Amino acid sequence: MHEAKITGARDVVIWGTGTPKREFLHSDAAADACIFLLNLADFQLRQLTEGQGVSPIVNIGCGEDINISKLAELIAEVVGFRGRLVFDSSKPDGTPRKLLDIGRLSGLGWLPPSPAFLREGLQEAYRDFCERR
């Protein structure tokens, strides 16, 4: 989208229909969740492993997903691309949905970031890209 913006392209082609959904988590939020898990009290850890005999898998995610078309619109907005987004349905969509179940983690008291995190993360990444470019 950045390249399309600076070259004045009218369109950006995106593979697939735009309907699949994906979940995104900022690395800061992932680190926060890891620290949260490392700081759990022993009784909380025992509660997690009770009856399992092994340490359970704990998914770290935001618990929300966004479809690819909305993501593309958001990226275009952040980058400042004013052209048209063209979805090429002759290309594969991939898995329809990828969303983690964060029930175990949220049940322990960790809360994912607000939904605004995605826009903020994209803005931060784009600013960094522009500064380094």
C-alpha positions as a LaTeX table, in Angstrom:
\begin{tabular}{lrrr}
\hline
Residue & $x$ (\AA) & $y$ (\AA) & $z$ (\AA) \\
\hline
Met1 & 0.00 & 0.00 & 0.00 \\
His2 & 2.90 & 2.31 & 0.72 \\
Glu3 & 4.35 & 1.67 & $-2.73$ \\
Ala4 & 0.94 & 2.20 & $-4.34$ \\
Lys5 & 0.59 & 5.47 & $-2.46$ \\
Ile6 & 3.97 & 6.87 & $-3.47$ \\
Thr7 & 3.66 & 5.74 & $-7.11$ \\
Gly8 & 0.09 & 7.00 & $-7.43$ \\
Ala9 & $-1.33$ & 3.59 & $-8.29$ \\
Arg10 & $-5.10$ & 3.50 & $-8.62$ \\
Asp11 & $-5.54$ & $-0.05$ & $-7.32$ \\
Val12 & $-4.01$ & $-2.51$ & $-4.90$ \\
Val13 & $-4.78$ & $-6.16$ & $-5.61$ \\
Ile14 & $-5.40$ & $-8.37$ & $-2.60$ \\
Trp15 & $-5.46$ & $-12.14$ & $-2.93$ \\
Gly16 & $-8.76$ & $-13.86$ & $-2.22$ \\
Thr17 & $-12.24$ & $-12.65$ & $-1.43$ \\
Gly18 & $-11.37$ & $-10.72$ & 1.73 \\
Thr19 & $-13.78$ & $-12.77$ & 3.84 \\
Pro20 & $-11.34$ & $-14.92$ & 5.87 \\
Lys21 & $-10.72$ & $-13.70$ & 9.40 \\
Arg22 & $-7.46$ & $-13.40$ & 11.27 \\
Glu23 & $-6.46$ & $-12.50$ & 14.81 \\
Phe24 & $-3.58$ & $-10.11$ & 15.48 \\
Leu25 & $-1.73$ & $-9.44$ & 18.70 \\
His26 & 0.93 & $-6.81$ & 19.30 \\
Ser27 & 4.23 & $-8.20$ & 20.57 \\
Asp28 & 3.95 & $-5.94$ & 23.64 \\
Ala29 & 0.65 & $-7.59$ & 24.57 \\
Ala30 & 2.15 & $-11.06$ & 24.04 \\
Ala31 & 5.06 & $-10.14$ & 26.31 \\
Asp32 & 2.62 & $-8.79$ & 28.90 \\
Ala33 & 0.70 & $-12.07$ & 28.87 \\
Cys34 & 3.93 & $-14.06$ & 29.29 \\
Ile35 & 4.97 & $-11.95$ & 32.25 \\
Phe36 & 1.49 & $-12.33$ & 33.71 \\
Leu37 & 1.77 & $-16.13$ & 33.44 \\
Leu38 & 5.27 & $-16.14$ & 34.94 \\
Asn39 & 4.01 & $-14.19$ & 37.94 \\
Leu40 & 1.09 & $-16.47$ & 38.75 \\
Ala41 & 0.98 & $-17.78$ & 42.27 \\
Asp42 & 1.65 & $-21.50$ & 42.82 \\
Phe43 & $-1.99$ & $-22.22$ & 43.67 \\
Gln44 & $-3.08$ & $-20.70$ & 40.35 \\
Leu45 & $-0.60$ & $-22.86$ & 38.47 \\
Arg46 & $-1.79$ & $-25.97$ & 40.32 \\
Gln47 & $-5.35$ & $-25.04$ & 39.39 \\
Leu48 & $-4.35$ & $-24.98$ & 35.72 \\
Thr49 & $-2.70$ & $-28.40$ & 35.81 \\
Glu50 & $-5.19$ & $-30.12$ & 38.12 \\
Gly51 & $-6.12$ & $-33.54$ & 36.79 \\
Gln52 & $-3.98$ & $-33.18$ & 33.69 \\
Gly53 & $-0.61$ & $-34.37$ & 34.92 \\
Val54 & 1.15 & $-32.03$ & 32.51 \\
Ser55 & 1.32 & $-28.31$ & 32.04 \\
Pro56 & $-1.65$ & $-27.15$ & 29.97 \\
Ile57 & $-1.45$ & $-25.18$ & 26.78 \\
Val58 & $-2.37$ & $-21.55$ & 27.34 \\
Asn59 & $-3.22$ & $-19.60$ & 24.21 \\
Ile60 & $-2.15$ & $-15.98$ & 24.10 \\
Gly61 & $-4.29$ & $-13.87$ & 21.81 \\
Cys62 & $-6.65$ & $-10.95$ & 21.76 \\
Gly63 & $-9.84$ & $-12.99$ & 21.46 \\
Glu64 & $-11.08$ & $-11.01$ & 18.44 \\
Asp65 & $-10.53$ & $-11.33$ & 14.73 \\
Ile66 & $-11.00$ & $-9.13$ & 11.69 \\
Asn67 & $-11.78$ & $-10.06$ & 8.12 \\
Ile68 & $-9.10$ & $-9.45$ & 5.53 \\
Ser69 & $-11.16$ & $-6.83$ & 3.69 \\
Lys70 & $-11.55$ & $-4.72$ & 6.85 \\
Leu71 & $-7.85$ & $-5.19$ & 7.60 \\
Ala72 & $-6.94$ & $-4.01$ & 4.09 \\
Glu73 & $-9.18$ & $-0.95$ & 4.52 \\
Leu74 & $-7.53$ & $-0.18$ & 7.85 \\
Ile75 & $-4.04$ & $-0.52$ & 6.39 \\
Ala76 & $-4.99$ & 1.73 & 3.46 \\
Glu77 & $-6.28$ & 4.32 & 5.92 \\
Val78 & $-3.14$ & 4.17 & 8.09 \\
Val79 & $-0.82$ & 4.37 & 5.07 \\
Gly80 & $-2.88$ & 7.05 & 3.34 \\
Phe81 & $-3.61$ & 5.04 & 0.20 \\
Arg82 & $-6.71$ & 6.54 & $-1.44$ \\
Gly83 & $-7.05$ & 4.12 & $-4.34$ \\
Arg84 & $-9.26$ & 1.11 & $-4.81$ \\
Leu85 & $-8.82$ & $-2.26$ & $-3.12$ \\
Val86 & $-9.39$ & $-5.05$ & $-5.63$ \\
Phe87 & $-9.98$ & $-8.54$ & $-4.26$ \\
Asp88 & $-8.79$ & $-11.25$ & $-6.65$ \\
Ser89 & $-11.07$ & $-14.20$ & $-5.97$ \\
Ser90 & $-9.07$ & $-16.35$ & $-8.40$ \\
Lys91 & $-6.39$ & $-16.47$ & $-5.69$ \\
Pro92 & $-6.77$ & $-18.65$ & $-2.59$ \\
Asp93 & $-8.44$ & $-17.41$ & 0.59 \\
Gly94 & $-6.72$ & $-19.82$ & 2.92 \\
Thr95 & $-8.28$ & $-20.99$ & 6.16 \\
Pro96 & $-11.65$ & $-19.25$ & 6.72 \\
Arg97 & $-10.91$ & $-18.32$ & 10.31 \\
Lys98 & $-7.97$ & $-18.40$ & 12.72 \\
Leu99 & $-8.97$ & $-17.35$ & 16.23 \\
Leu100 & $-7.46$ & $-18.61$ & 19.47 \\
Asp101 & $-9.52$ & $-19.61$ & 22.48 \\
Ile102 & $-8.12$ & $-17.41$ & 25.24 \\
Gly103 & $-10.62$ & $-18.59$ & 27.86 \\
Arg104 & $-7.97$ & $-20.21$ & 30.06 \\
Leu105 & $-5.82$ & $-17.06$ & 30.10 \\
Ser106 & $-8.69$ & $-14.63$ & 30.61 \\
Gly107 & $-10.06$ & $-16.93$ & 33.32 \\
Leu108 & $-6.84$ & $-16.32$ & 35.22 \\
Gly109 & $-7.40$ & $-12.57$ & 35.03 \\
Trp110 & $-5.35$ & $-11.44$ & 32.03 \\
Leu111 & $-7.21$ & $-9.07$ & 29.77 \\
Pro112 & $-6.33$ & $-8.59$ & 26.11 \\
Pro113 & $-5.72$ & $-5.09$ & 24.79 \\
Ser114 & $-8.59$ & $-2.93$ & 23.61 \\
Pro115 & $-9.78$ & $-3.33$ & 20.01 \\
Ala116 & $-8.00$ & $-0.06$ & 19.16 \\
Phe117 & $-4.67$ & $-1.90$ & 19.55 \\
Leu118 & $-4.68$ & $-3.03$ & 15.92 \\
Arg119 & $-4.92$ & 0.48 & 14.49 \\
Glu120 & $-2.34$ & 1.74 & 16.99 \\
Gly121 & 0.01 & $-1.14$ & 16.18 \\
Leu122 & $-0.31$ & $-0.56$ & 12.45 \\
Gln123 & 0.32 & 3.16 & 12.91 \\
Glu124 & 3.40 & 2.41 & 15.01 \\
Ala125 & 4.72 & $-0.11$ & 12.47 \\
Tyr126 & 4.13 & 2.24 & 9.55 \\
Arg127 & 5.81 & 5.17 & 11.32 \\
Asp128 & 8.81 & 2.93 & 12.03 \\
Phe129 & 8.88 & 1.74 & 8.41 \\
Cys130 & 8.84 & 5.32 & 7.10 \\
Glu131 & 11.59 & 6.42 & 9.49 \\
Arg132 & 13.86 & 3.53 & 8.53 \\
Arg133 & 13.17 & 3.67 & 4.81 \\
\hline
\end{tabular}
